[in-house]
Amino acid sequence: MALNSAQPTVALVAIARPTFDAPLAQSVADGVLEQLTQAGITVVGSGRALIMDGEGAQRAHAALQQATFDLLILLQASFADSSMAVELAQIASARQAPVLLWATPDAREGGRLRLNSLCGINLAGHALMLRGIAYDYLLSPAAAPDALETIVVLARAGRARRKLRDATIGVVGEHPAGFDTCVYDPADLASLFGVRVAPVALADVLAQAAAAPETARDRFVTRVTTIAPNVEQLDVSAVRGTAGVYHALRELADREALAGVAVRCWPEFFTELGCAACGAMSVLNEEQCPASCEADVNGTVTSLLLQALSAQPVFITDLVSIEAASDSAVLWHCGLAPVSMADPQREILGTVHSNRKLPLLFEFPLKPGRVTLARLHRTALDNGTAGYQLVIGGGEMMRAPKSFTGTSGVLRFDRPATEVLDTILRMGLEHHVSIVYGDYRAELRSFARLVGLEVVELA
């Protein structure tokens, strides 16, 4: 299978017992390690060494304690009781990393039961269940391609959980009045994911943008002119204002070690700085520092999740059009999409905000290709508190002319567009959705299981 360049790290521990066929168990462990390394996955832990006694368990324990990993594979190379599996799974559980129990099938040849590894993971699964440790399982030969696919999906989910656990999101200002879709609860985010939210005064960012050095503005203008040559034809003062916004936000993210930002992008950037924040946020998105408009913290968390799974830039957008006749939708936003999402057959333009008439924004239609949609949905429970679900969808972005000014794409969902709209409006989902190119729905479902979120299948 095709794997992206930023591969997760897998911890591999092969458990066996010398009273079974140890040479065959060793060949199983060798085969698993070979498949993982050939796929470009970083492997830590005890690797191919069979853990068959207390001394070996101590070595494996020490190796895991010292390693950073996104998934723990407990390979039941042959039968063993659950003691070692429980001890090692507890390390992964303490780090909120997923655990995979892997057994290989025995050949039905009428002779000795050589491995009995299925019974081993059955014992381990029961023991982990009693201790509240979540796990997944595989019953597959070492070299099976679908085994690798399962491993990559689980490891990406584990990597995403680790990245969110270590993440701080900066929220600049407050969401606009009437935008309840952008309400967030920092305690809930900390409890669900470990994400921290750092409020930042909007006035401070505006002041830092206004005071940005001319050299920093020059660098930004040169950079965006290579992206959209017509930037030179736009209002110079406003473009340099957006350059100051980028400088302020980039400095803030670097200084505070922010994984992403949620910005009250209007009206103050227009009214006080005379420019749009959108172009600055587009560049941040391209740099994989997810930036959401309207101070949508949950939107930034969703974008960070998709980015952690895919190692690609993410775009937060609105659903603005449904057309039953063509069974299509239009996803649009003012102009903060990462420019790598632009259709290579169309030019990228610098432009003005459609309502405020000030630059800098980027205008282009989205490139064709498979996309995944996601949204952390905040919903009301019967007891008056907030609950959370993970909305997951998929579709095909079509090659089409731009539907509106700004950044837009024509999408064909995997379900009829009118059914998708019905789900969105009847469930009261948020108006922002994050998208990334590629199919990461399996990873999102694994992540949801890992953190205990109910899934809403949008498309």
C-alpha positions in Angstrom: 0.0 0.0 0.0 1.1 3.6 -0.5 2.3 5.2 2.7 2.9 8.9 3.3 6.3 10.3 4.0 5.8 10.9 7.7 5.4 7.4 9.0 4.4 6.5 12.5 6.5 4.6 14.9 5.5 1.1 16.0 6.7 -0.8 19.0 7.0 -4.5 18.3 7.2 -7.2 21.0 7.1 -10.9 20.0 5.9 -13.2 22.8 6.4 -17.0 22.7 6.9 -20.0 24.8 9.7 -22.6 24.3 7.3 -25.6 24.7 5.8 -24.7 21.3 7.6 -24.6 17.9 10.2 -21.9 18.7 11.9 -21.9 15.3 8.6 -21.4 13.6 7.7 -18.6 16.0 11.0 -17.0 15.3 10.3 -17.1 11.5 6.9 -15.4 12.2 8.6 -12.6 14.2 11.2 -12.2 11.4 8.5 -12.0 8.8 6.6 -9.3 10.7 9.7 -7.2 11.3 10.7 -7.5 7.6 7.3 -6.4 6.4 7.2 -3.4 8.7 10.7 -2.2 7.9 10.2 -2.7 4.1 7.2 -0.5 4.4 9.4 2.3 5.9 7.9 2.1 9.3 10.2 2.8 12.2 10.2 -0.1 14.6 11.2 0.1 18.3 10.9 -2.3 21.2 12.4 -5.8 21.3 11.7 -6.4 17.6 12.4 -10.0 16.3 13.7 -11.3 19.7 11.3 -13.8 21.2 10.3 -12.9 24.7 9.9 -16.2 26.5 10.9 -15.7 30.1 11.1 -13.1 32.9 14.5 -11.8 31.8 13.3 -11.2 28.3 10.1 -9.5 29.6 12.3 -7.1 31.7 14.3 -6.2 28.5 11.1 -5.6 26.6 9.7 -3.5 29.4 12.8 -1.4 29.6 12.8 -0.9 25.8 9.3 0.3 25.8 9.8 2.6 28.7 12.6 4.4 26.8 10.9 4.5 23.4 8.3 6.9 21.9 5.8 5.0 19.8 2.4 5.3 18.3 1.2 1.7 18.4 2.2 -1.3 20.4 2.1 -4.6 18.6 2.0 -7.6 20.9 2.9 -10.4 18.4 1.8 -13.7 19.8 4.5 -15.6 17.9 3.3 -18.7 19.8 1.1 -19.4 22.7 1.9 -17.8 26.0 -0.1 -16.8 29.1 -1.3 -13.2 29.4 1.2 -12.1 32.1 3.7 -10.4 29.7 1.0 -9.0 27.4 -0.7 -7.3 30.4 2.5 -5.8 31.7 3.6 -4.4 28.4 0.1 -3.2 27.4 -0.1 -1.2 30.6 2.9 0.8 29.4 1.1 1.7 26.2 -2.2 2.4 28.0 -0.5 4.8 30.3 0.7 6.7 27.2 -2.8 6.4 25.6 -1.3 4.5 22.7 -3.3 1.7 21.0 -2.5 -1.9 21.5 -2.7 -4.6 18.7 -2.8 -8.3 19.6 -1.5 -10.2 16.6 -1.9 -14.0 16.1 -0.9 -16.0 13.1 -3.0 -19.0 11.9 -1.8 -22.6 12.3 -1.9 -24.8 9.3 -4.4 -27.6 9.6 -2.1 -30.5 8.6 -3.2 -33.2 11.0 -0.1 -32.9 13.1 1.1 -30.9 16.1 -0.5 -27.6 17.0 2.7 -25.7 16.5 2.0 -22.2 17.6 -1.5 -21.9 19.1 -1.1 -18.1 19.0 -4.9 -17.5 18.6 -5.5 -19.0 22.0 -2.7 -16.7 23.3 -4.4 -13.5 22.1 -7.7 -14.8 23.4 -6.1 -15.0 26.9 -4.5 -11.6 26.5 -7.7 -10.0 25.2 -9.7 -11.2 28.2 -7.0 -10.0 30.6 -6.8 -6.6 29.0 -10.6 -6.3 29.1 -10.6 -6.9 32.8 -8.2 -4.1 33.3 -10.0 -1.6 31.0 -7.3 -1.6 28.4 -8.6 -1.1 24.9 -7.1 -3.2 22.1 -7.5 -4.3 18.5 -6.5 -7.7 17.1 -5.2 -9.4 13.9 -5.4 -13.0 12.9 -3.2 -13.0 9.9 0.0 -14.4 8.4 3.1 -12.2 8.8 3.3 -11.1 5.2 -0.4 -10.4 4.5 -0.9 -6.9 2.9 -4.2 -6.3 4.8 -2.2 -6.8 8.1 0.1 -3.9 7.1 -2.9 -1.7 6.3 -4.5 -2.4 9.7 -1.2 -1.6 11.4 -0.7 1.7 9.6 -4.3 2.8 10.3 -3.9 2.1 14.0 -0.5 3.6 14.2 -1.7 6.8 12.5 -4.6 7.0 15.0 -2.1 6.6 17.8 0.2 9.2 16.4 -2.8 11.6 16.1 -3.7 11.0 19.7 -0.1 11.6 20.8 0.1 14.9 18.8 -3.2 16.1 20.2 -2.1 15.2 23.7 1.0 17.4 23.3 -0.8 20.2 21.5 -1.6 23.8 22.6 -4.1 25.8 20.5 -3.9 29.5 20.6 -7.3 31.3 20.3 -7.0 34.9 19.3 -10.0 36.9 20.5 -13.5 35.6 20.8 -15.9 34.1 18.2 -18.4 36.6 16.6 -21.8 37.0 18.2 -24.3 34.4 17.0 -21.6 31.9 16.0 -22.5 29.3 18.6 -20.8 26.7 16.2 -17.5 28.2 17.4 -18.1 27.8 21.1 -15.6 25.6 22.9 -14.9 24.3 26.4 -11.2 24.0 27.3 -11.9 21.6 30.1 -13.7 19.2 27.7 -10.8 19.4 25.2 -8.3 18.7 27.9 -10.3 15.7 29.1 -11.0 14.3 25.7 -7.7 14.7 24.0 -5.2 16.4 26.4 -5.3 19.5 24.2 -4.6 22.8 26.0 -6.2 26.1 24.8 -4.2 29.4 25.3 -6.3 32.5 25.0 -4.5 35.5 23.4 -5.8 39.0 23.5 -6.9 40.2 20.0 -5.6 43.7 20.8 -2.1 42.3 21.4 -2.0 40.5 18.0 -3.3 43.6 16.2 -0.6 45.7 17.9 2.1 43.2 17.0 0.9 43.1 13.4 0.9 46.8 13.2 4.5 46.9 14.5 5.8 44.2 12.3 9.3 45.1 10.9 9.5 46.2 7.3 12.0 43.4 6.5 9.5 40.8 7.7 6.8 42.4 5.5 9.2 42.4 2.5 9.8 38.6 2.9 6.1 37.8 3.0 5.3 40.0 0.0 8.1 38.3 -2.0 6.9 34.9 -1.0 3.2 35.5 -1.9 4.1 37.2 -5.1 5.8 33.9 -6.3 2.5 32.2 -5.5 0.2 34.8 -7.1 2.1 37.2 -9.4 -0.9 39.6 -9.5 -0.3 40.5 -5.9 1.7 43.4 -7.2 -1.5 44.9 -8.7 -3.3 45.0 -5.3 -3.4 47.7 -2.7 0.2 47.8 -1.5 -0.6 49.1 2.0 -3.2 46.4 2.6 -1.0 43.6 1.3 1.8 44.7 3.6 -0.9 44.8 6.4 -1.6 41.1 5.8 2.2 40.6 5.9 2.2 42.1 9.4 -0.6 39.7 10.4 1.4 36.7 9.2 4.4 37.9 11.1 2.4 38.4 14.3 0.7 35.0 14.1 3.9 33.2 13.1 5.8 34.7 15.9 3.0 33.9 18.4 2.9 30.2 17.3 6.7 29.9 17.5 7.0 31.7 20.8 4.2 29.8 22.5 4.9 26.5 20.8 1.3 26.5 19.4 0.2 23.5 17.2 -2.5 25.7 15.6 -4.5 28.9 16.0 -8.1 30.0 15.9 -8.5 33.6 15.0 -11.3 36.1 15.3 -10.6 37.2 11.7 -13.3 39.9 11.4 -14.1 42.6 11.7 -11.1 44.0 13.5 -8.4 43.1 11.1 -10.3 45.0 8.4 -11.4 47.9 10.5 -8.2 48.5 12.5 -5.4 47.2 10.2 -7.1 47.9 6.9 -6.4 44.4 5.6 -7.6 40.8 5.6 -6.1 38.1 7.8 -7.0 35.3 5.3 -3.8 35.4 3.2 -1.7 35.1 6.4 -3.8 32.2 7.6 -3.5 30.4 4.2 0.3 30.5 4.6 0.1 29.1 8.1 -2.2 26.3 6.9 0.4 25.5 4.2 3.1 25.4 6.8 0.9 22.9 8.7 0.1 25.2 11.5 -3.7 24.9 11.2 -5.5 28.2 11.3 -9.3 28.5 11.7 -11.3 31.7 11.2 -14.0 33.0 13.5 -12.0 31.8 16.6 -13.2 28.2 15.9 -11.1 26.2 18.4 -12.9 22.9 17.8 -12.4 23.5 14.1 -8.6 23.9 14.6 -8.6 20.7 16.7 -10.3 18.9 13.9 -7.8 20.2 11.4 -4.9 19.2 13.6 -6.4 15.7 13.9 -6.6 15.4 10.1 -3.1 16.8 9.7 -1.7 14.4 12.3 -3.2 11.4 10.4 -2.2 12.6 6.9 0.9 14.7 7.4 -0.6 17.1 4.9 -2.1 20.6 5.0 -5.8 20.9 5.9 -8.5 23.4 4.9 -11.4 24.5 7.1 -14.4 25.5 5.0 -18.1 26.2 4.8 -20.7 24.2 2.9 -22.4 26.9 0.9 -24.3 25.1 -2.0 -26.1 21.9 -2.6 -27.4 21.1 -6.1 -29.6 18.1 -6.5 -29.5 18.0 -10.3 -25.7 17.5 -10.4 -25.6 15.7 -7.0 -22.8 18.1 -5.9 -21.9 20.5 -3.2 -19.7 23.5 -3.0 -17.2 24.0 -0.2 -16.0 27.5 0.1 -14.1 30.0 2.2 -12.9 33.5 1.7 -9.3 32.6 0.9 -7.4 30.8 3.6 -7.0 27.4 1.9 -3.4 26.1 1.7 -2.2 26.8 -1.8 -1.1 23.2 -2.3 -4.8 22.4 -2.7 -5.1 24.6 -5.8 -6.0 23.0 -9.1 -2.7 22.9 -11.0 -4.6 23.7 -14.3 -5.9 27.0 -12.9 -4.0 30.1 -11.8 -3.7 31.2 -8.2 -4.8 34.8 -7.8 -4.3 37.3 -5.0 -7.6 39.0 -4.4 -9.8 41.1 -2.1 -12.3 39.9 0.4 -15.7 39.6 -1.3 -17.5 41.6 1.4 -14.8 43.9 2.8 -13.0 44.6 -0.5 -9.5 44.5 1.1 -6.6 42.1 0.3 -4.9 39.8 0.8 -6.7 36.5 0.0 -5.9 33.7 -2.4 -8.4 32.7 -5.0 -8.5 29.4 -6.8 -10.6 26.3 -7.4 -9.6 23.2 -5.4 -7.8 20.4 -7.2 -9.6 17.2 -8.1 -9.1 14.1 -6.0 -10.3 12.1 -3.1 -10.9 14.0 0.1 -11.8 13.2 3.7 -14.1 15.5 5.8 -14.2 15.6 9.5 -15.6 17.7 12.3 -15.5 17.5 16.1 -19.2 18.0 16.8 -20.3 19.5 20.1 -23.8 18.5 20.9 -26.3 18.9 23.7 -27.1 16.0 26.0 -30.4 15.4 27.8 -28.9 16.6 31.1 -28.0 19.9 29.6 -24.3 19.3 29.3 -22.2 19.1 26.1 -21.4 15.8 24.5 -19.0 15.2 21.6 -19.1 13.1 18.4 -16.7 12.8 15.5 -18.3 13.5 12.1 -16.6 11.6 9.3 -17.2 11.9 5.5 -15.7 11.3 2.2 -16.1 12.3 -1.4 -14.5 13.2 -4.7 -13.5 16.8 -5.4 -14.3 17.4 -9.0 -12.4 19.5 -11.5 -14.5 22.6 -12.1 -14.3 26.3 -12.5 -14.4 28.3 -9.3 -18.0 28.6 -8.1 -17.5 31.8 -6.2 -14.7 34.3 -5.5 -12.2 33.1 -2.9 -11.4 29.4 -2.5 -14.0 26.9 -3.5 -14.4 23.3 -4.7 -17.2 21.2 -6.2 -17.6 18.0 -4.2 -19.5 14.8 -4.9 -20.1 13.1 -1.6 -20.2 9.4 -1.3 -23.9 9.7 -0.4 -26.4 11.8 -2.3 -25.8 15.5 -1.6 -29.3 16.1 -0.4 -29.0 13.3 2.1 -25.8 14.8 3.5 -27.5 18.2 3.8 -30.4 16.6 5.6 -28.0 15.0 8.1 -26.2 18.3 8.7 -29.3 20.3 9.3 -31.4 17.8 11.2 -28.5 17.0 13.5 -27.5 20.7 13.9 -23.9 20.2 12.9 -21.4 23.0 12.8 -21.0 25.2 9.7 -17.3 24.5 9.5 -15.8 21.3 8.3 -12.2 20.4 7.8 -11.0 18.6 4.7 -7.7 16.9 3.6 -6.8 15.1 0.4 -6.8 11.3 0.6 -8.9 8.7 2.4 -8.4 8.7 6.1 -11.8 7.5 7.3 -10.5 4.3 8.7 -7.9 6.2 10.7 -10.6 8.6 12.0 -12.8 5.7 13.1 -9.8 4.1 14.9 -9.0 7.4 16.6 -12.7 7.8 17.7 -12.6 4.3 19.2 -9.3 5.2 20.9 -10.7 8.3 22.6 -14.2 7.0 23.1 -16.1 9.2 20.7 -19.3 8.2 18.9 -18.9 8.5 15.1 -21.4 10.2 12.8 -21.0 9.0 9.3 -21.7 12.0 7.1 -20.9 10.4 3.7 
